[in-house]
């Protein structure tokens, strides 16, 4: 094989490898996006649940703030 042929083979192999890696990365990005959507939904559910909690009086709330017994 000539040096030119070897270079073309190396370039082709690198292109195939990079394309495979790009596909793997795209799959990972899609997975991470789905996880972010799931986390966002859970955060909203927790926030909604917190907003539905009954409010305690200001005196009871402020008495416990910043103190450890």
mmCIF file of the N, C-alpha and C atoms, coordinates in Angstrom:
data_MODEL
# 
_entry.id   MODEL 
# 
loop_
_atom_site.group_PDB 
_atom_site.id 
_atom_site.type_symbol 
_atom_site.label_atom_id 
_atom_site.label_alt_id 
_atom_site.label_comp_id 
_atom_site.label_asym_id 
_atom_site.label_entity_id 
_atom_site.label_seq_id 
_atom_site.pdbx_PDB_ins_code 
_atom_site.Cartn_x 
_atom_site.Cartn_y 
_atom_site.Cartn_z 
_atom_site.occupancy 
_atom_site.B_iso_or_equiv 
_atom_site.pdbx_formal_charge 
_atom_site.auth_seq_id 
_atom_site.auth_comp_id 
_atom_site.auth_asym_id 
_atom_site.auth_atom_id 
_atom_site.pdbx_PDB_model_num 
ATOM 1   N N  . UNK A 1 1  ? 0.827   -1.181 0.000  1.00 0.00 ? 1  UNK A N  1 
ATOM 2   C CA . UNK A 1 1  ? 0.000   0.000  0.000  1.00 0.00 ? 1  UNK A CA 1 
ATOM 3   C C  . UNK A 1 1  ? 0.872   1.244  0.000  1.00 0.00 ? 1  UNK A C  1 
ATOM 4   N N  . UNK A 1 2  ? 0.395   2.216  -0.683 1.00 0.00 ? 2  UNK A N  1 
ATOM 5   C CA . UNK A 1 2  ? 1.140   3.479  -0.704 1.00 0.00 ? 2  UNK A CA 1 
ATOM 6   C C  . UNK A 1 2  ? 0.750   4.319  0.514  1.00 0.00 ? 2  UNK A C  1 
ATOM 7   N N  . UNK A 1 3  ? 1.541   5.293  0.768  1.00 0.00 ? 3  UNK A N  1 
ATOM 8   C CA . UNK A 1 3  ? 1.289   6.195  1.904  1.00 0.00 ? 3  UNK A CA 1 
ATOM 9   C C  . UNK A 1 3  ? -0.037  6.928  1.730  1.00 0.00 ? 3  UNK A C  1 
ATOM 10  N N  . UNK A 1 4  ? -0.369  7.317  0.509  1.00 0.00 ? 4  UNK A N  1 
ATOM 11  C CA . UNK A 1 4  ? -1.629  8.008  0.221  1.00 0.00 ? 4  UNK A CA 1 
ATOM 12  C C  . UNK A 1 4  ? -2.819  7.099  0.527  1.00 0.00 ? 4  UNK A C  1 
ATOM 13  N N  . UNK A 1 5  ? -2.715  5.842  0.127  1.00 0.00 ? 5  UNK A N  1 
ATOM 14  C CA . UNK A 1 5  ? -3.790  4.884  0.392  1.00 0.00 ? 5  UNK A CA 1 
ATOM 15  C C  . UNK A 1 5  ? -3.956  4.670  1.893  1.00 0.00 ? 5  UNK A C  1 
ATOM 16  N N  . UNK A 1 6  ? -2.838  4.562  2.606  1.00 0.00 ? 6  UNK A N  1 
ATOM 17  C CA . UNK A 1 6  ? -2.900  4.392  4.061  1.00 0.00 ? 6  UNK A CA 1 
ATOM 18  C C  . UNK A 1 6  ? -3.566  5.592  4.721  1.00 0.00 ? 6  UNK A C  1 
ATOM 19  N N  . UNK A 1 7  ? -3.222  6.793  4.251  1.00 0.00 ? 7  UNK A N  1 
ATOM 20  C CA . UNK A 1 7  ? -3.829  7.999  4.808  1.00 0.00 ? 7  UNK A CA 1 
ATOM 21  C C  . UNK A 1 7  ? -5.337  8.016  4.568  1.00 0.00 ? 7  UNK A C  1 
ATOM 22  N N  . UNK A 1 8  ? -5.760  7.608  3.391  1.00 0.00 ? 8  UNK A N  1 
ATOM 23  C CA . UNK A 1 8  ? -7.199  7.573  3.086  1.00 0.00 ? 8  UNK A CA 1 
ATOM 24  C C  . UNK A 1 8  ? -7.915  6.563  3.979  1.00 0.00 ? 8  UNK A C  1 
ATOM 25  N N  . UNK A 1 9  ? -7.299  5.424  4.189  1.00 0.00 ? 9  UNK A N  1 
ATOM 26  C CA . UNK A 1 9  ? -7.890  4.411  5.066  1.00 0.00 ? 9  UNK A CA 1 
ATOM 27  C C  . UNK A 1 9  ? -7.975  4.935  6.497  1.00 0.00 ? 9  UNK A C  1 
ATOM 28  N N  . UNK A 1 10 ? -6.895  5.589  6.949  1.00 0.00 ? 10 UNK A N  1 
ATOM 29  C CA . UNK A 1 10 ? -6.893  6.164  8.300  1.00 0.00 ? 10 UNK A CA 1 
ATOM 30  C C  . UNK A 1 10 ? -7.978  7.219  8.439  1.00 0.00 ? 10 UNK A C  1 
ATOM 31  N N  . UNK A 1 11 ? -8.134  8.058  7.433  1.00 0.00 ? 11 UNK A N  1 
ATOM 32  C CA . UNK A 1 11 ? -9.157  9.116  7.461  1.00 0.00 ? 11 UNK A CA 1 
ATOM 33  C C  . UNK A 1 11 ? -10.544 8.485  7.467  1.00 0.00 ? 11 UNK A C  1 
ATOM 34  N N  . UNK A 1 12 ? -10.756 7.479  6.655  1.00 0.00 ? 12 UNK A N  1 
ATOM 35  C CA . UNK A 1 12 ? -12.055 6.807  6.610  1.00 0.00 ? 12 UNK A CA 1 
ATOM 36  C C  . UNK A 1 12 ? -12.363 6.145  7.951  1.00 0.00 ? 12 UNK A C  1 
ATOM 37  N N  . UNK A 1 13 ? -11.379 5.489  8.533  1.00 0.00 ? 13 UNK A N  1 
ATOM 38  C CA . UNK A 1 13 ? -11.578 4.838  9.832  1.00 0.00 ? 13 UNK A CA 1 
ATOM 39  C C  . UNK A 1 13 ? -11.886 5.875  10.909 1.00 0.00 ? 13 UNK A C  1 
ATOM 40  N N  . UNK A 1 14 ? -11.188 6.995  10.871 1.00 0.00 ? 14 UNK A N  1 
ATOM 41  C CA . UNK A 1 14 ? -11.446 8.065  11.841 1.00 0.00 ? 14 UNK A CA 1 
ATOM 42  C C  . UNK A 1 14 ? -12.851 8.623  11.668 1.00 0.00 ? 14 UNK A C  1 
ATOM 43  N N  . UNK A 1 15 ? -13.282 8.784  10.431 1.00 0.00 ? 15 UNK A N  1 
ATOM 44  C CA . UNK A 1 15 ? -14.629 9.298  10.162 1.00 0.00 ? 15 UNK A CA 1 
ATOM 45  C C  . UNK A 1 15 ? -15.696 8.339  10.694 1.00 0.00 ? 15 UNK A C  1 
ATOM 46  N N  . UNK A 1 16 ? -15.500 7.055  10.467 1.00 0.00 ? 16 UNK A N  1 
ATOM 47  C CA . UNK A 1 16 ? -16.445 6.052  10.974 1.00 0.00 ? 16 UNK A CA 1 
ATOM 48  C C  . UNK A 1 16 ? -16.467 6.077  12.500 1.00 0.00 ? 16 UNK A C  1 
ATOM 49  N N  . UNK A 1 17 ? -15.311 6.152  13.107 1.00 0.00 ? 17 UNK A N  1 
ATOM 50  C CA . UNK A 1 17 ? -15.218 6.187  14.562 1.00 0.00 ? 17 UNK A CA 1 
ATOM 51  C C  . UNK A 1 17 ? -15.904 7.435  15.126 1.00 0.00 ? 17 UNK A C  1 
ATOM 52  N N  . UNK A 1 18 ? -15.651 8.574  14.503 1.00 0.00 ? 18 UNK A N  1 
ATOM 53  C CA . UNK A 1 18 ? -16.265 9.817  14.971 1.00 0.00 ? 18 UNK A CA 1 
ATOM 54  C C  . UNK A 1 18 ? -17.778 9.801  14.786 1.00 0.00 ? 18 UNK A C  1 
ATOM 55  N N  . UNK A 1 19 ? -18.251 9.220  13.701 1.00 0.00 ? 19 UNK A N  1 
ATOM 56  C CA . UNK A 1 19 ? -19.691 9.125  13.468 1.00 0.00 ? 19 UNK A CA 1 
ATOM 57  C C  . UNK A 1 19 ? -20.341 8.244  14.539 1.00 0.00 ? 19 UNK A C  1 
ATOM 58  N N  . UNK A 1 20 ? -19.682 7.141  14.881 1.00 0.00 ? 20 UNK A N  1 
ATOM 59  C CA . UNK A 1 20 ? -20.205 6.258  15.925 1.00 0.00 ? 20 UNK A CA 1 
ATOM 60  C C  . UNK A 1 20 ? -20.220 6.979  17.272 1.00 0.00 ? 20 UNK A C  1 
ATOM 61  N N  . UNK A 1 21 ? -19.177 7.705  17.564 1.00 0.00 ? 21 UNK A N  1 
ATOM 62  C CA . UNK A 1 21 ? -19.118 8.452  18.819 1.00 0.00 ? 21 UNK A CA 1 
ATOM 63  C C  . UNK A 1 21 ? -20.190 9.530  18.856 1.00 0.00 ? 21 UNK A C  1 
ATOM 64  N N  . UNK A 1 22 ? -20.400 10.200 17.733 1.00 0.00 ? 22 UNK A N  1 
ATOM 65  C CA . UNK A 1 22 ? -21.437 11.231 17.662 1.00 0.00 ? 22 UNK A CA 1 
ATOM 66  C C  . UNK A 1 22 ? -22.815 10.631 17.933 1.00 0.00 ? 22 UNK A C  1 
ATOM 67  N N  . UNK A 1 23 ? -23.064 9.458  17.386 1.00 0.00 ? 23 UNK A N  1 
ATOM 68  C CA . UNK A 1 23 ? -24.338 8.778  17.627 1.00 0.00 ? 23 UNK A CA 1 
ATOM 69  C C  . UNK A 1 23 ? -24.501 8.444  19.107 1.00 0.00 ? 23 UNK A C  1 
ATOM 70  N N  . UNK A 1 24 ? -23.446 7.944  19.711 1.00 0.00 ? 24 UNK A N  1 
ATOM 71  C CA . UNK A 1 24 ? -23.487 7.646  21.156 1.00 0.00 ? 24 UNK A CA 1 
ATOM 72  C C  . UNK A 1 24 ? -23.751 8.904  21.974 1.00 0.00 ? 24 UNK A C  1 
ATOM 73  N N  . UNK A 1 25 ? -23.101 9.996  21.605 1.00 0.00 ? 25 UNK A N  1 
ATOM 74  C CA . UNK A 1 25 ? -23.287 11.254 22.330 1.00 0.00 ? 25 UNK A CA 1 
ATOM 75  C C  . UNK A 1 25 ? -24.704 11.789 22.159 1.00 0.00 ? 25 UNK A C  1 
ATOM 76  N N  . UNK A 1 26 ? -25.252 11.680 20.973 1.00 0.00 ? 26 UNK A N  1 
ATOM 77  C CA . UNK A 1 26 ? -26.633 12.121 20.737 1.00 0.00 ? 26 UNK A CA 1 
ATOM 78  C C  . UNK A 1 26 ? -27.609 11.307 21.580 1.00 0.00 ? 26 UNK A C  1 
ATOM 79  N N  . UNK A 1 27 ? -27.362 10.018 21.674 1.00 0.00 ? 27 UNK A N  1 
ATOM 80  C CA . UNK A 1 27 ? -28.200 9.154  22.502 1.00 0.00 ? 27 UNK A CA 1 
ATOM 81  C C  . UNK A 1 27 ? -28.110 9.574  23.958 1.00 0.00 ? 27 UNK A C  1 
ATOM 82  N N  . UNK A 1 28 ? -26.915 9.862  24.424 1.00 0.00 ? 28 UNK A N  1 
ATOM 83  C CA . UNK A 1 28 ? -26.709 10.294 25.810 1.00 0.00 ? 28 UNK A CA 1 
ATOM 84  C C  . UNK A 1 28 ? -27.386 11.637 26.076 1.00 0.00 ? 28 UNK A C  1 
ATOM 85  N N  . UNK A 1 29 ? -27.282 12.558 25.138 1.00 0.00 ? 29 UNK A N  1 
ATOM 86  C CA . UNK A 1 29 ? -27.933 13.864 25.288 1.00 0.00 ? 29 UNK A CA 1 
ATOM 87  C C  . UNK A 1 29 ? -29.442 13.685 25.391 1.00 0.00 ? 29 UNK A C  1 
ATOM 88  N N  . UNK A 1 30 ? -30.012 12.837 24.556 1.00 0.00 ? 30 UNK A N  1 
ATOM 89  C CA . UNK A 1 30 ? -31.452 12.569 24.618 1.00 0.00 ? 30 UNK A CA 1 
ATOM 90  C C  . UNK A 1 30 ? -31.841 11.994 25.977 1.00 0.00 ? 30 UNK A C  1 
ATOM 91  N N  . UNK A 1 31 ? -31.033 11.067 26.483 1.00 0.00 ? 31 UNK A N  1 
ATOM 92  C CA . UNK A 1 31 ? -31.297 10.474 27.793 1.00 0.00 ? 31 UNK A CA 1 
ATOM 93  C C  . UNK A 1 31 ? -31.242 11.533 28.890 1.00 0.00 ? 31 UNK A C  1 
ATOM 94  N N  . UNK A 1 32 ? -30.238 12.399 28.834 1.00 0.00 ? 32 UNK A N  1 
ATOM 95  C CA . UNK A 1 32 ? -30.108 13.450 29.849 1.00 0.00 ? 32 UNK A CA 1 
ATOM 96  C C  . UNK A 1 32 ? -31.266 14.438 29.772 1.00 0.00 ? 32 UNK A C  1 
ATOM 97  N N  . UNK A 1 33 ? -31.714 14.750 28.561 1.00 0.00 ? 33 UNK A N  1 
ATOM 98  C CA . UNK A 1 33 ? -32.873 15.646 28.422 1.00 0.00 ? 33 UNK A CA 1 
ATOM 99  C C  . UNK A 1 33 ? -34.119 15.031 29.045 1.00 0.00 ? 33 UNK A C  1 
ATOM 100 N N  . UNK A 1 34 ? -34.318 13.713 28.829 1.00 0.00 ? 34 UNK A N  1 
ATOM 101 C CA . UNK A 1 34 ? -35.474 13.039 29.434 1.00 0.00 ? 34 UNK A CA 1 
ATOM 102 C C  . UNK A 1 34 ? -35.374 13.077 30.958 1.00 0.00 ? 34 UNK A C  1 
ATOM 103 N N  . UNK A 1 35 ? -34.176 12.869 31.471 1.00 0.00 ? 35 UNK A N  1 
ATOM 104 C CA . UNK A 1 35 ? -33.994 12.915 32.929 1.00 0.00 ? 35 UNK A CA 1 
ATOM 105 C C  . UNK A 1 35 ? -34.266 14.314 33.473 1.00 0.00 ? 35 UNK A C  1 
ATOM 106 N N  . UNK A 1 36 ? -33.843 15.333 32.740 1.00 0.00 ? 36 UNK A N  1 
ATOM 107 C CA . UNK A 1 36 ? -34.112 16.705 33.175 1.00 0.00 ? 36 UNK A CA 1 
ATOM 108 C C  . UNK A 1 36 ? -35.609 16.987 33.203 1.00 0.00 ? 36 UNK A C  1 
ATOM 109 N N  . UNK A 1 37 ? -36.336 16.479 32.225 1.00 0.00 ? 37 UNK A N  1 
ATOM 110 C CA . UNK A 1 37 ? -37.791 16.639 32.215 1.00 0.00 ? 37 UNK A CA 1 
ATOM 111 C C  . UNK A 1 37 ? -38.386 15.950 33.441 1.00 0.00 ? 37 UNK A C  1 
ATOM 112 N N  . UNK A 1 38 ? -37.922 14.741 33.743 1.00 0.00 ? 38 UNK A N  1 
ATOM 113 C CA . UNK A 1 38 ? -38.405 14.019 34.920 1.00 0.00 ? 38 UNK A CA 1 
ATOM 114 C C  . UNK A 1 38 ? -38.115 14.790 36.206 1.00 0.00 ? 38 UNK A C  1 
ATOM 115 N N  . UNK A 1 39 ? -36.909 15.319 36.315 1.00 0.00 ? 39 UNK A N  1 
ATOM 116 C CA . UNK A 1 39 ? -36.531 16.092 37.502 1.00 0.00 ? 39 UNK A CA 1 
ATOM 117 C C  . UNK A 1 39 ? -37.397 17.341 37.613 1.00 0.00 ? 39 UNK A C  1 
ATOM 118 N N  . UNK A 1 40 ? -37.629 18.011 36.500 1.00 0.00 ? 40 UNK A N  1 
ATOM 119 C CA . UNK A 1 40 ? -38.465 19.207 36.500 1.00 0.00 ? 40 UNK A CA 1 
ATOM 120 C C  . UNK A 1 40 ? -39.876 18.875 36.976 1.00 0.00 ? 40 UNK A C  1 
ATOM 121 N N  . UNK A 1 41 ? -40.425 17.760 36.493 1.00 0.00 ? 41 UNK A N  1 
ATOM 122 C CA . UNK A 1 41 ? -41.765 17.352 36.917 1.00 0.00 ? 41 UNK A CA 1 
ATOM 123 C C  . UNK A 1 41 ? -41.801 17.051 38.413 1.00 0.00 ? 41 UNK A C  1 
ATOM 124 N N  . UNK A 1 42 ? -40.769 16.383 38.920 1.00 0.00 ? 42 UNK A N  1 
ATOM 125 C CA . UNK A 1 42 ? -40.713 16.087 40.355 1.00 0.00 ? 42 UNK A CA 1 
ATOM 126 C C  . UNK A 1 42 ? -40.577 17.365 41.179 1.00 0.00 ? 42 UNK A C  1 
ATOM 127 N N  . UNK A 1 43 ? -39.752 18.299 40.698 1.00 0.00 ? 43 UNK A N  1 
ATOM 128 C CA . UNK A 1 43 ? -39.588 19.573 41.417 1.00 0.00 ? 43 UNK A CA 1 
ATOM 129 C C  . UNK A 1 43 ? -40.916 20.326 41.479 1.00 0.00 ? 43 UNK A C  1 
ATOM 130 N N  . UNK A 1 44 ? -41.641 20.322 40.366 1.00 0.00 ? 44 UNK A N  1 
ATOM 131 C CA . UNK A 1 44 ? -42.947 21.001 40.345 1.00 0.00 ? 44 UNK A CA 1 
ATOM 132 C C  . UNK A 1 44 ? -43.926 20.319 41.301 1.00 0.00 ? 44 UNK A C  1 
ATOM 133 N N  . UNK A 1 45 ? -43.902 18.997 41.335 1.00 0.00 ? 45 UNK A N  1 
ATOM 134 C CA . UNK A 1 45 ? -44.798 18.275 42.231 1.00 0.00 ? 45 UNK A CA 1 
ATOM 135 C C  . UNK A 1 45 ? -44.477 18.593 43.694 1.00 0.00 ? 45 UNK A C  1 
ATOM 136 N N  . UNK A 1 46 ? -43.188 18.636 44.033 1.00 0.00 ? 46 UNK A N  1 
ATOM 137 C CA . UNK A 1 46 ? -42.785 18.964 45.398 1.00 0.00 ? 46 UNK A CA 1 
ATOM 138 C C  . UNK A 1 46 ? -43.175 20.398 45.728 1.00 0.00 ? 46 UNK A C  1 
ATOM 139 N N  . UNK A 1 47 ? -42.933 21.318 44.806 1.00 0.00 ? 47 UNK A N  1 
ATOM 140 C CA . UNK A 1 47 ? -43.295 22.719 45.038 1.00 0.00 ? 47 UNK A CA 1 
ATOM 141 C C  . UNK A 1 47 ? -44.808 22.854 45.241 1.00 0.00 ? 47 UNK A C  1 
ATOM 142 N N  . UNK A 1 48 ? -45.596 22.160 44.423 1.00 0.00 ? 48 UNK A N  1 
ATOM 143 C CA . UNK A 1 48 ? -47.049 22.201 44.579 1.00 0.00 ? 48 UNK A CA 1 
ATOM 144 C C  . UNK A 1 48 ? -47.457 21.648 45.936 1.00 0.00 ? 48 UNK A C  1 
ATOM 145 N N  . UNK A 1 49 ? -46.840 20.541 46.346 1.00 0.00 ? 49 UNK A N  1 
ATOM 146 C CA . UNK A 1 49 ? -47.153 19.951 47.645 1.00 0.00 ? 49 UNK A CA 1 
ATOM 147 C C  . UNK A 1 49 ? -46.788 20.910 48.774 1.00 0.00 ? 49 UNK A C  1 
ATOM 148 N N  . UNK A 1 50 ? -45.658 21.578 48.655 1.00 0.00 ? 50 UNK A N  1 
ATOM 149 C CA . UNK A 1 50 ? -45.260 22.539 49.685 1.00 0.00 ? 50 UNK A CA 1 
ATOM 150 C C  . UNK A 1 50 ? -46.232 23.712 49.757 1.00 0.00 ? 50 UNK A C  1 
ATOM 151 N N  . UNK A 1 51 ? -46.709 24.154 48.616 1.00 0.00 ? 51 UNK A N  1 
ATOM 152 C CA . UNK A 1 51 ? -47.662 25.275 48.601 1.00 0.00 ? 51 UNK A CA 1 
ATOM 153 C C  . UNK A 1 51 ? -48.998 24.875 49.219 1.00 0.00 ? 51 UNK A C  1 
ATOM 154 N N  . UNK A 1 52 ? -49.311 23.601 49.210 1.00 0.00 ? 52 UNK A N  1 
ATOM 155 C CA . UNK A 1 52 ? -50.584 23.140 49.786 1.00 0.00 ? 52 UNK A CA 1 
ATOM 156 C C  . UNK A 1 52 ? -50.495 22.880 51.281 1.00 0.00 ? 52 UNK A C  1 
ATOM 157 N N  . UNK A 1 53 ? -49.288 22.883 51.837 1.00 0.00 ? 53 UNK A N  1 
ATOM 158 C CA . UNK A 1 53 ? -49.152 22.660 53.276 1.00 0.00 ? 53 UNK A CA 1 
ATOM 159 C C  . UNK A 1 53 ? -49.820 23.797 54.038 1.00 0.00 ? 53 UNK A C  1 
ATOM 160 N N  . UNK A 1 54 ? -50.438 23.465 55.172 1.00 0.00 ? 54 UNK A N  1 
ATOM 161 C CA . UNK A 1 54 ? -51.048 24.536 55.966 1.00 0.00 ? 54 UNK A CA 1 
ATOM 162 C C  . UNK A 1 54 ? -49.963 25.446 56.538 1.00 0.00 ? 54 UNK A C  1 
ATOM 163 N N  . UNK A 1 55 ? -50.276 26.724 56.576 1.00 0.00 ? 55 UNK A N  1 
ATOM 164 C CA . UNK A 1 55 ? -49.326 27.695 57.115 1.00 0.00 ? 55 UNK A CA 1 
ATOM 165 C C  . UNK A 1 55 ? -49.422 27.712 58.633 1.00 0.00 ? 55 UNK A C  1 
ATOM 166 N N  . UNK A 1 56 ? -48.266 27.751 59.285 1.00 0.00 ? 56 UNK A N  1 
ATOM 167 C CA . UNK A 1 56 ? -48.246 27.906 60.737 1.00 0.00 ? 56 UNK A CA 1 
ATOM 168 C C  . UNK A 1 56 ? -48.262 29.394 61.050 1.00 0.00 ? 56 UNK A C  1 
ATOM 169 N N  . UNK A 1 57 ? -48.607 29.723 62.269 1.00 0.00 ? 57 UNK A N  1 
ATOM 170 C CA . UNK A 1 57 ? -48.627 31.133 62.640 1.00 0.00 ? 57 UNK A CA 1 
ATOM 171 C C  . UNK A 1 57 ? -47.214 31.698 62.579 1.00 0.00 ? 57 UNK A C  1 
ATOM 172 N N  . UNK A 1 58 ? -47.094 32.985 62.388 1.00 0.00 ? 58 UNK A N  1 
ATOM 173 C CA . UNK A 1 58 ? -45.792 33.635 62.279 1.00 0.00 ? 58 UNK A CA 1 
ATOM 174 C C  . UNK A 1 58 ? -44.985 33.467 63.550 1.00 0.00 ? 58 UNK A C  1 
ATOM 175 N N  . UNK A 1 59 ? -45.644 33.482 64.717 1.00 0.00 ? 59 UNK A N  1 
ATOM 176 C CA . UNK A 1 59 ? -44.932 33.343 65.995 1.00 0.00 ? 59 UNK A CA 1 
ATOM 177 C C  . UNK A 1 59 ? -44.301 31.941 66.104 1.00 0.00 ? 59 UNK A C  1 
ATOM 178 N N  . UNK A 1 60 ? -45.028 30.923 65.719 1.00 0.00 ? 60 UNK A N  1 
ATOM 179 C CA . UNK A 1 60 ? -44.502 29.565 65.809 1.00 0.00 ? 60 UNK A CA 1 
ATOM 180 C C  . UNK A 1 60 ? -43.382 29.402 64.797 1.00 0.00 ? 60 UNK A C  1 
ATOM 181 N N  . UNK A 1 61 ? -43.551 29.916 63.590 1.00 0.00 ? 61 UNK A N  1 
ATOM 182 C CA . UNK A 1 61 ? -42.536 29.780 62.546 1.00 0.00 ? 61 UNK A CA 1 
ATOM 183 C C  . UNK A 1 61 ? -41.256 30.497 62.906 1.00 0.00 ? 61 UNK A C  1 
ATOM 184 N N  . UNK A 1 62 ? -41.346 31.732 63.391 1.00 0.00 ? 62 UNK A N  1 
ATOM 185 C CA . UNK A 1 62 ? -40.145 32.496 63.685 1.00 0.00 ? 62 UNK A CA 1 
ATOM 186 C C  . UNK A 1 62 ? -39.433 31.990 64.929 1.00 0.00 ? 62 UNK A C  1 
ATOM 187 N N  . UNK A 1 63 ? -40.153 31.346 65.837 1.00 0.00 ? 63 UNK A N  1 
ATOM 188 C CA . UNK A 1 63 ? -39.533 30.830 67.052 1.00 0.00 ? 63 UNK A CA 1 
ATOM 189 C C  . UNK A 1 63 ? -38.565 29.710 66.731 1.00 0.00 ? 63 UNK A C  1 
ATOM 190 N N  . UNK A 1 64 ? -38.833 28.942 65.696 1.00 0.00 ? 64 UNK A N  1 
ATOM 191 C CA . UNK A 1 64 ? -37.965 27.822 65.368 1.00 0.00 ? 64 UNK A CA 1 
ATOM 192 C C  . UNK A 1 64 ? -36.902 28.137 64.376 1.00 0.00 ? 64 UNK A C  1 
ATOM 193 N N  . UNK A 1 65 ? -36.910 29.311 63.801 1.00 0.00 ? 65 UNK A N  1 
ATOM 194 C CA . UNK A 1 65 ? -35.949 29.662 62.758 1.00 0.00 ? 65 UNK A CA 1 
ATOM 195 C C  . UNK A 1 65 ? -34.585 29.949 63.355 1.00 0.00 ? 65 UNK A C  1 
ATOM 196 N N  . UNK A 1 66 ? -33.591 29.261 62.878 1.00 0.00 ? 66 UNK A N  1 
ATOM 197 C CA . UNK A 1 66 ? -32.212 29.543 63.249 1.00 0.00 ? 66 UNK A CA 1 
ATOM 198 C C  . UNK A 1 66 ? -31.817 29.056 64.641 1.00 0.00 ? 66 UNK A C  1 
ATOM 199 N N  . UNK A 1 67 ? -32.676 28.276 65.278 1.00 0.00 ? 67 UNK A N  1 
ATOM 200 C CA . UNK A 1 67 ? -32.321 27.788 66.605 1.00 0.00 ? 67 UNK A CA 1 
ATOM 201 C C  . UNK A 1 67 ? -32.175 26.282 66.571 1.00 0.00 ? 67 UNK A C  1 
ATOM 202 N N  . UNK A 1 68 ? -31.266 25.815 67.367 1.00 0.00 ? 68 UNK A N  1 
ATOM 203 C CA . UNK A 1 68 ? -31.093 24.365 67.544 1.00 0.00 ? 68 UNK A CA 1 
ATOM 204 C C  . UNK A 1 68 ? -31.115 24.119 69.032 1.00 0.00 ? 68 UNK A C  1 
ATOM 205 N N  . UNK A 1 69 ? -31.856 23.080 69.400 1.00 0.00 ? 69 UNK A N  1 
ATOM 206 C CA . UNK A 1 69 ? -31.998 22.889 70.830 1.00 0.00 ? 69 UNK A CA 1 
ATOM 207 C C  . UNK A 1 69 ? -31.245 21.775 71.345 1.00 0.00 ? 69 UNK A C  1 
# 
